[in-house]
Amino acid sequence: MNMTKRPVPIYDFKAFGAAIKAARNEYGESRKTVSDALYISPRYLANIENKGQQPSLQVFYDLVTRYHISVDQFFFPNDNAEKSTQRRQLDTLLDSMSDKGLRIVAATAKEITEVEKGND
């Protein structure tokens, strides 16, 4: 029996690497800080960020959870991601707020939706 492999396109991790680099910079973390925390080499992290090197599943998991990144945007780019990375990061910020802060954010969000609807 001929066991030829079916042709499967190789997943391109460049967009993932760019998102990790952007998130790391947004968090103000150096490549060394992150690589030390994840027990990987700074070069490995640089290759993931800049060259789209495929990370191990564990490193992939560690990076997306560290920066609250939605993987839906990479695996299902044509779908409306259930929760975008921005929404996940906003959720994290909201979780750390007091009730007073949440009331301010809710009032601000309500005002923004009214303005965007054109109902000033």
C-alpha positions as CSV (number, residue, x, y, z in Angstrom):
1,M,0.0,0.0,0.0
2,N,1.4,3.4,-1.0
3,M,1.5,5.7,2.0
4,T,2.1,9.0,0.4
5,K,1.4,12.0,2.5
6,R,-1.5,14.2,1.6
7,P,-0.3,17.7,0.7
8,V,-1.0,20.0,3.6
9,P,-0.1,23.6,3.5
10,I,2.4,24.6,6.2
11,Y,0.9,27.1,8.6
12,D,2.7,30.5,8.5
13,F,3.5,31.7,12.0
14,K,4.6,35.2,10.8
15,A,1.4,37.0,11.9
16,F,1.6,35.2,15.2
17,G,5.2,36.3,15.7
18,A,4.4,39.9,14.9
19,A,1.5,39.9,17.4
20,I,3.7,38.5,20.1
21,K,6.4,41.1,19.4
22,A,3.8,43.9,19.5
23,A,2.3,42.6,22.7
24,R,5.7,42.2,24.4
25,N,6.6,45.7,23.5
26,E,3.2,47.0,24.7
27,Y,3.8,45.3,28.0
28,G,7.2,46.9,28.1
29,E,9.0,43.5,28.5
30,S,12.4,42.8,27.0
31,R,13.0,39.7,25.0
32,K,15.4,38.5,27.8
33,T,12.8,38.9,30.5
34,V,10.3,36.9,28.6
35,S,12.7,34.2,27.5
36,D,14.0,33.8,31.0
37,A,10.4,33.5,32.3
38,L,9.6,30.8,29.7
39,Y,12.9,29.0,30.0
40,I,13.7,29.5,26.3
41,S,16.6,31.3,24.6
42,P,16.2,34.9,23.5
43,R,17.2,33.8,20.0
44,Y,14.3,31.3,19.8
45,L,11.9,34.1,20.9
46,A,13.5,36.5,18.3
47,N,13.0,33.8,15.6
48,I,9.4,33.4,16.6
49,E,8.8,37.1,16.5
50,N,10.8,38.1,13.4
51,K,11.0,35.0,11.2
52,G,7.7,33.3,12.0
53,Q,9.5,30.2,13.4
54,Q,6.9,27.6,14.6
55,P,7.0,27.6,18.4
56,S,6.5,24.4,20.4
57,L,2.9,23.9,21.6
58,Q,4.0,24.7,25.1
59,V,5.8,28.0,24.1
60,F,2.8,28.9,21.9
61,Y,0.5,28.4,24.9
62,D,2.8,30.3,27.3
63,L,3.0,33.3,25.0
64,V,-0.8,33.6,24.2
65,T,-1.7,33.3,27.9
66,R,1.0,35.7,29.0
67,Y,-0.3,38.4,26.6
68,H,-4.0,37.4,26.6
69,I,-3.9,36.9,22.8
70,S,-6.8,35.4,21.0
71,V,-5.7,32.5,18.8
72,D,-8.9,32.6,16.8
73,Q,-7.5,35.5,14.7
74,F,-4.7,33.3,13.5
75,F,-6.6,30.0,13.0
76,F,-9.8,31.4,11.7
77,P,-8.8,34.7,10.1
78,N,-11.9,35.0,7.9
79,D,-14.4,34.5,10.8
80,N,-15.2,37.2,13.3
81,A,-13.1,36.0,16.1
82,E,-15.2,35.3,19.2
83,K,-12.9,37.4,21.3
84,S,-10.3,39.5,19.6
85,T,-7.0,40.1,21.3
86,Q,-8.0,43.6,22.1
87,R,-11.2,42.4,23.8
88,R,-9.2,39.9,25.8
89,Q,-6.8,42.6,26.9
90,L,-9.7,44.9,27.7
91,D,-11.3,42.1,29.8
92,T,-8.1,41.8,31.8
93,L,-8.0,45.5,32.5
94,L,-11.7,45.5,33.5
95,D,-11.1,42.6,35.9
96,S,-8.6,44.7,37.8
97,M,-11.0,47.7,38.2
98,S,-13.1,48.8,41.1
99,D,-16.8,49.2,40.8
100,K,-16.3,53.0,40.4
101,G,-13.9,52.4,37.6
102,L,-16.3,50.0,35.9
103,R,-19.1,52.6,36.1
104,I,-16.8,55.2,34.4
105,V,-15.9,52.7,31.6
106,A,-19.5,51.7,31.1
107,A,-20.7,55.3,30.9
108,T,-17.8,56.1,28.4
109,A,-18.7,53.0,26.3
110,K,-22.4,54.0,26.2
111,E,-21.5,57.5,25.1
112,I,-19.2,56.1,22.4
113,T,-22.0,53.9,21.0
114,E,-24.4,56.8,21.0
115,V,-21.9,59.0,19.1
116,E,-21.1,56.2,16.6
117,K,-24.8,55.7,16.0
118,G,-25.0,59.4,15.2
119,N,-27.5,60.1,18.1
120,D,-25.6,62.8,19.8
